[in-house]
Amino acid sequence: MTRAARPGPDHPLVEHWDDERDIGNGIIVTLLPGHFFYDDCGVMGFDTVADARNAVRGVAGRARKPARALRRPRL
């Protein structure tokens, strides 16, 4: 029996969701340009659907938070 993840999350930040577990790899998630899992990494592999979905939710949560304004140090 071949495992197949539901189609990638219907999330606006996901550009591509590729389930390669049947060939011994993982689930490869590619985010839209300008969105990153960490640093400047917009592509990441996961072992489970739950891990992939949780990571995408984390990216979405960071994208929703307003950026903090940089404060000038008091002199």
Legacy VTK file of the C-alpha trace (Angstrom):
# vtk DataFile Version 3.0
C-alpha trace
ASCII
DATASET POLYDATA
POINTS 75 float
0.000 0.000 0.000
1.406 3.374 -0.986
1.235 6.147 1.565
0.003 9.416 0.171
-0.434 12.637 2.020
-3.516 14.615 1.391
-2.701 17.201 -1.203
-0.458 19.882 0.253
-2.006 22.190 2.720
-4.359 24.613 1.095
-2.300 27.366 2.550
-1.464 30.541 0.655
2.225 30.341 1.667
2.842 26.902 0.094
3.996 26.908 -3.505
4.610 23.160 -3.840
4.063 20.045 -1.702
5.811 16.874 -2.901
5.306 13.577 -1.066
8.397 11.492 -1.917
8.058 8.976 0.904
7.333 6.149 -1.518
10.893 6.462 -2.892
12.508 6.702 0.533
12.604 10.472 0.874
10.267 12.694 2.849
7.652 15.311 2.172
9.260 18.304 0.467
7.518 21.639 1.069
8.401 24.726 -0.965
7.154 28.081 0.268
6.295 31.031 -1.918
9.137 33.486 -2.553
9.727 35.756 0.420
8.670 33.182 3.046
11.160 31.034 4.940
11.240 28.157 7.412
14.418 29.646 8.910
17.110 32.087 7.772
16.655 32.168 3.987
15.493 28.557 3.576
12.184 28.297 1.730
12.374 24.544 1.007
12.382 21.879 3.686
11.879 18.122 4.002
9.741 16.419 6.648
9.172 12.829 7.744
5.471 13.171 8.477
2.500 15.153 7.245
1.953 16.455 10.781
5.507 17.823 10.952
5.135 19.541 7.578
1.788 21.083 8.446
3.053 22.292 11.844
6.068 23.940 10.213
3.858 25.733 7.684
1.603 26.903 10.502
4.677 28.256 12.298
5.729 30.225 9.227
2.204 31.592 8.883
2.193 32.634 12.534
5.429 34.560 12.105
4.107 36.185 8.932
1.005 37.447 10.781
2.916 39.061 13.633
3.654 42.722 13.010
7.323 43.566 12.808
8.589 45.379 15.846
9.904 48.822 15.164
13.549 49.245 15.932
14.059 51.591 18.813
16.893 54.025 18.861
18.994 53.749 21.986
18.697 56.631 24.393
21.799 58.723 24.653
LINES 1 76
75 0 1 2 3 4 5 6 7 8 9 10 11 12 13 14 15 16 17 18 19 20 21 22 23 24 25 26 27 28 29 30 31 32 33 34 35 36 37 38 39 40 41 42 43 44 45 46 47 48 49 50 51 52 53 54 55 56 57 58 59 60 61 62 63 64 65 66 67 68 69 70 71 72 73 74
